Amino acid sequence: MIAHVGDRLVLKGIHVGDPHRVGIVTALPHSDGTPPYEVRWLDNDHTALVFPGPEAHLEAPTAAR
């Protein structure tokens, strides 16, 4: 998984009924875009260092409308 600053990191819930969690990649400790990623979670504005697992995927930022 290769990320860029501004990508959205989406974590699927791992249990039935768990919500998706979405964050914005704000920094990349490794210049090649590999994990971990610094992510600002959209639900609470908390920033965390994330090592995404198999339930995660990246989405490129969408163009402004």
Residue pairs with C-beta under 8 A, 6 or more apart in sequence:
1 34
1 35
1 52
1 56
1 57
1 58
2 32
2 33
2 34
2 58
3 9
3 25
3 28
3 33
3 35
3 37
3 58
4 25
4 28
4 33
4 60
5 25
5 26
5 27
5 28
6 24
6 25
6 61
7 24
7 25
7 58
7 59
7 60
7 61
8 22
8 23
8 24
8 25
8 58
8 59
8 60
8 61
9 22
9 23
9 24
9 25
9 37
9 39
9 50
9 52
9 56
9 57
9 58
10 20
10 21
10 22
10 56
10 57
10 58
10 59
11 20
11 21
11 22
11 23
11 52
11 55
11 56
12 18
12 20
12 55
12 56
13 19
13 20
13 21
13 55
14 55
21 41
21 43
22 41
22 42
22 43
23 39
23 40
23 41
23 42
23 48
23 50
24 39
24 40
24 42
25 37
25 38
25 39
25 58
26 38
26 39
26 40
26 47
27 37
27 38
28 37
28 38
29 36
29 37
29 38
29 49
35 50
35 51
35 52
36 49
36 50
36 51
37 49
37 50
37 52
38 47
38 48
38 49
38 50
39 47
39 48
39 49
39 50
40 46
40 47
41 47
41 48
